[in-house]
Amino acid sequence: MWITADVNIPQQLLDAAAKDEVVFFVGAGASFNPPANLPSYNQLAAMLADEADESRPCDDEQLDRFIGMLPDNFNVHKRTKDIMRGDDIHCNSTHEAIVRLASSVKTPRIVTTNYDLLLEEAAQKQNCDLGRSYYGPAVPIGSDFSGLLYLHGSVDSPDREIVLDDRDFARAYLSEGWATRFLLKLFETYTVVFIGYSFGDVIMRYLALGISSHARPRYIFLSEEDMDGRDNEWQHNGIIPIPYPAANGHHALVEALTAWTDYISSDYNAYKKRLPGIIENGVPKDAVDLDYVRAALSTDEGAQCFVDIIERKEGQEETVKSKIKREWLSWLMSSDALREVFTERGPKTQNEKILLDWFLVDFVQKPEERDFVLYVLCKLQSSMSDWLFEQLHECISYCISHRDRRDLIPVFTVLMTSMQGHSAPSVLDEFIEPSLLYNSDISPQILSLIIRPYLKLTTLFQGNGIRPRAEIAWPYDRIKELDNHLNFDMNKMAFLAESSLQRASALLQAYQGENEYSCLSRPSIEPSDQNLYVSDLQSMFVDILRDYAHGHKDQQDSLIYRWWNSESALLKRLAINTIAFSDWDANRKITWILEHDYLFDLDAHHEVYMVLKEAAPSVGENSKKNILEYLRNKLDSLKETYSDERTALYEQFDVLQWLLKHMNGGMGNWPEAQKWKNELARKYNFLPREHADFHIYSEGVCSVTTGITDEQFIDILENRPSVLEEKMFGNQDKTVKFDSLSINNQISEVVSHNPRVGFTLWELVNRHKESDAVQYSCSIIRGWGEASLDDEQILVLDLLKKLLPKMGQDEVGAVSFFLNRQIDGEKTTITAKTLQIMSDIALQIWERYSSTFSASKDQQWQNDPVTYSLNCWPGKLAYFWMGRIRWRYRQEADSWNGLDDLEKKMVRRFVDDEDDFSPLVWTALLTNINMLHSLDRENTESWLPDLMKKAGTKFIWNVMLPNPILNIRLIDIAFYESCLDEFKYLSHLDDYKKQSFLLQVFWIVTYAGLEDKRRAKLLSKVVTAGNGIYASLFMDRIVWAFKFRLDSKSKNMVWDLWLHRFIEDRHAGKGRNWSEKERIAFAELIPLLDEHLKEGMKYLSNNFPRIMGRDFINLIMLKNIDDIPQECAEAFIEFYTCLFKQPDIPYVWRVEELLQNLIDKFGIGKVSPLVSLARQKRIISDTWSPSFKGGAA
């Protein structure tokens, strides 16, 4: 815990103090500062030598022996006591801080090796009761000690009882051993904190004699000067340093001890004074404040005070208060100390119960927090503790049943159907064979229970308070494997598809609390390039039902009726699609649409237009009249729907245009409609939409159109700019504006292909001051960023330079995007002149606007820093400089002389300038670290240590995974140690990044040229980190590399280099026992070892793991049998013998194929016992018999 800004006290030590299990060990350093001004042991030896008129001790001389060698007729003990009494010696602030700290613990315990009485003076001065005082050699029992002990005697002790020289130390610690006996019990019973000692102190050598293998942890407050790279030596002595800066007379130590005292003494009232200033400003960045909150929440009173402060009525506005409490709850769910109670277990302590009750009472039970509760479920959907699941179920059920909280239905729906490990179906992709879906022995009712839909929640970018989006997900989605299986029972599949869509629809409607809107996920019922998720199981069900309806004309009426009267939006649309392609005549189709008032339905827009298209060629006169009458009568309703007359009229225009377009005989066949359409076009400048059958038409992935082509856009801009201006900004007549996303996308697209159009647009846009004008300007700039600007480059850059002094954040982002895309896009020919201008712009942006950037508070970005950096302007600007360096290298490869001064300056600033932008620019540096190092090794190594320190291990690997690119030198100087350190943070990574990190460890130990000692250390960390939970995951990565990345030669190299020894150590249980899970993973490696298979098998022969499920299937579906040498045949067959001997082995249809492959490779003679075992175990058919090449056995 960062107890102050300078001092971080380990939590284990804080916990020991809280449990009344701490002893403070005080040395001479505590008495240095005035008004004590007492000497250290070194200074004392020099003073005594001076008095005895002897030479002072040498630098490396043992001081206790030196003092013992002083003349016998010089009473060093008496003189020492005289020096320590002094004339004007008094306690200092360090003594006072130590005494206050010791007194704040339930039982004060201080041991001092000092001879002065200044601790007692400090206690009297501050009215602190330290208890009984003891003086060596009359020491108390070490395991039951309290009070103040002068271990080496005091100024009031007889000379013979003072421990000062080597003979005194020998008696106390060796021959008589009274000090050693005391310390042995003390160190075994209590956690000890040393204050006022340094590494060279004589006492530390003797204290080591009192440390047993059963000793509790020991800590020492140590100035950073005294640390001086001795961390390992302290650790070797079993002492953990707590560093602090030595400036201002070690004031940081006094400050830390005082803060610790305040922490121990904190009660509800103390928390009430400090917590509000922290809590009310949201989760702080300051480590001291954040650790204080963590510490407070670890206590019952602190947790209660925290909740009371957040929930108090007075003070902040409700919206601000709600925002802050949501931010704090998000932090609690991600905090190391408290994440487990949300994701893994129930509360063990009262403070944990208080915080979880806060969530249940002040979020779940408050209607205004419903959407945030859904956000919490989204974050915990894959990992919610059993306790929290049960409490939520009980709480929500009660609220719905007894408090009429209908608004909680979406929460209840997600909780009871879609929480993984609780209510969501298990993902079955790896376990269900595609043939099950068309196996006539499996009823569709059973399949619908197995393959049932659930809701997958995803958070939106706008922040924690926004309701998550829900999508339908399925436990089985291997659709591609069904493509070749066309002979399944269509009746069975139709039943499964219909019931599944009904369930999916019920889930979405329960979550959304309104009519389902399905056209975004499936814009068209029939096949279309607009259907972006055709491989989704839900989409396959739609295809099955559509084809079933089209192929069963005799059932169409009943299907239409049933689907239309269902609650499913997709089934309703299927009903309309069926009508469109049914045998109904045109008039019946039109009548059905009009009678059901569905002509302008948004969700079924495309299907309705298909009905119109199919009916148009044969529509009768009566139906034409009905359509026109319907359109006239519907206008008021459309105006109310769209809140705009022009849009309502455009909807009428679209219907008329579409029908006329698809009628036999052309537009002259319906003059009334033609006249009406022409009037609308002339009066309102309506143009036919190219894809009127889609409300939103996507060009590519996400380009949403305005309904006019790019060519039409340019034509209107050049010939009728006022029309375009009205569509972009509106006018007093409330002309319908373009959709904001649509027009901005189209502006960027048009300008990217026609950059000169951008200048015309720029003039038009900059006549306006509305906020829309800023967005349009940004879209123009982004369009230029994507364009080839060879002819317009200087003009664009001059325009951007003029914009620099008065830009908002949106414009800064657009210009940064422009610079990054131009330097990296390779569309524009960059010259030295334009590079200089672009660099000047980038530099000015950084200097003017970097301090104005405010980072997003959204927790999701913490897990995806690379995407965040690519989408925020500081990151884009940093990537521009990376692109600049690449561009210069391509131009100057033959004469390359490293980064130029400007590049060095900017990289250094990215490292040194710290603010909200830092993670973004650090991300750019880390993702390009290999390039930077290869292009300028000296410069990169000058700032890399600072970056590693500031960014921190956790952040660094979160950025660099899943695919870090590091050369051997980078690994050697920085990332090897960082890799070791990252094991402390692996629990924070998602499974994919964990796998990627462990794979990186595999590459490092294999290819980084590590010394044996460093390789062994890294592999040891793999085994011991997280108490061994990553060892099996690492073995999985080894299997993956052997299966997919290494050829036979590389496998042999890995085995000989380190894997053989590693497996030998795992087999011996070094570091941690060789777990069953790890041995299962190793079992999958054995068939991949090729010529080393025999060696590998010896480690499992007598310790074969229980292998089931997918792991068993993987070993049966082996594909590298041809790579197994003949000399390994016996070991290989022994491996499968062990596998088949396991109890309860199921029938797996590919076992027979495996046995046949083994026979083909090694001959029936060697494989015959294995075949017999397989028959005996009933894992192959009794009737199966192998075939033999050439037709003979």
FENWO-V544971 format. One record per helix or strand. SS is the DSSP state (H for helix, E for strand). FROM is the first residue (numbers start at 1). LEN is the number of residues. If there is no record, write none. Layout:
# FENWO-V544971
ss->[SS;SS]
from->[FROM;FROM]
len->[LEN;LEN]
This chain:
# FENWO-V544971
ss->[E;E;H;E;H;H;H;H;H;E;H;E;E;H;E;H;H;H;E;H;E;H;H;E;H;H;H;H;H;H;H;H;H;H;H;H;E;E;H;H;H;H;H;H;H;H;H;H;H;E;E;H;H;H;H;H;H;H;H;H;H;H;H;H;H;H;H;H;H;H;H;H;H;H;H;H;H;H;H;H]
from->[2;8;11;22;28;41;63;76;93;109;118;133;138;142;147;159;166;178;191;202;218;224;231;239;247;268;287;300;318;339;350;367;386;406;434;444;453;469;479;490;537;553;569;586;605;621;645;667;671;698;703;710;721;740;755;771;793;809;832;859;865;873;901;918;929;937;953;968;991;1012;1031;1048;1076;1090;1109;1121;1126;1151;1164;1189]
len->[1;1;8;5;4;11;6;10;12;4;8;3;1;3;4;3;10;12;5;9;6;4;6;6;19;12;11;12;17;5;15;13;17;12;5;7;6;6;4;23;15;12;12;10;12;22;17;3;14;2;2;10;9;14;11;16;14;17;21;5;6;23;12;10;7;15;8;21;17;17;14;21;11;8;8;3;15;12;13;3]
